[in-house]
Amino acid sequence: MEKLRLYFEQSIQFFREVKVELQKVTFPTRQETVGSTIVVLVLTVIMAFYLGFSDWALARIVKALLQV
């Protein structure tokens, strides 16, 4: 029974500390979130085109070499 009480007290203390730490957090504004999302999407599209082109080009090179 003592273990259960100790576990309960430690859990309460943990959540108190979590609450204190969350009060210190500064969350991004909507504008910052939208800006970051746009950057991620643009870079994802650029990387997709780059990797797609690289794959296409290397496949053609390998195909040409194997036909020789």
C-alpha positions in Angstrom: 0.0 0.0 0.0 2.9 2.3 0.8 4.3 1.7 -2.7 1.0 2.7 -4.3 0.8 6.0 -2.3 4.4 6.8 -3.2 3.7 6.1 -6.9 0.6 8.4 -6.7 2.6 11.2 -5.0 5.4 10.9 -7.6 2.9 11.1 -10.4 1.3 14.2 -9.0 4.7 15.8 -8.6 5.6 14.9 -12.2 2.5 16.6 -13.6 3.1 19.7 -11.5 6.6 19.9 -12.9 5.2 19.4 -16.4 2.8 22.3 -15.9 5.6 24.6 -14.8 7.8 23.7 -17.8 4.9 24.1 -20.2 4.4 27.7 -18.9 8.0 28.4 -20.0 7.4 27.3 -23.6 6.8 29.9 -26.3 4.8 28.5 -29.1 5.2 29.8 -32.7 2.7 32.3 -34.0 0.3 31.3 -36.8 2.4 33.4 -39.3 5.6 31.6 -38.2 3.9 28.2 -38.5 2.5 29.0 -42.0 5.9 30.3 -43.1 7.7 27.2 -41.9 5.1 24.9 -43.6 5.6 26.7 -46.9 9.3 26.3 -46.7 9.1 22.6 -45.9 6.6 22.1 -48.8 8.7 24.0 -51.3 11.9 22.2 -50.3 10.1 18.8 -50.5 8.9 19.5 -54.1 12.4 20.7 -55.1 14.0 17.5 -53.6 11.3 15.3 -55.3 12.1 16.8 -58.7 15.9 16.5 -58.1 15.7 12.9 -57.0 13.3 12.0 -59.8 15.5 13.6 -62.4 18.6 11.9 -60.9 16.9 8.5 -60.9 15.7 9.0 -64.5 19.2 10.1 -65.7 21.1 7.3 -63.9 18.6 4.7 -65.2 19.2 5.9 -68.7 23.0 5.8 -68.2 22.9 2.3 -66.8 20.5 1.1 -69.6 22.9 2.6 -72.2 25.9 0.9 -70.6 24.2 -2.5 -70.4 23.2 -2.3 -74.1 26.8 -1.9 -75.3 
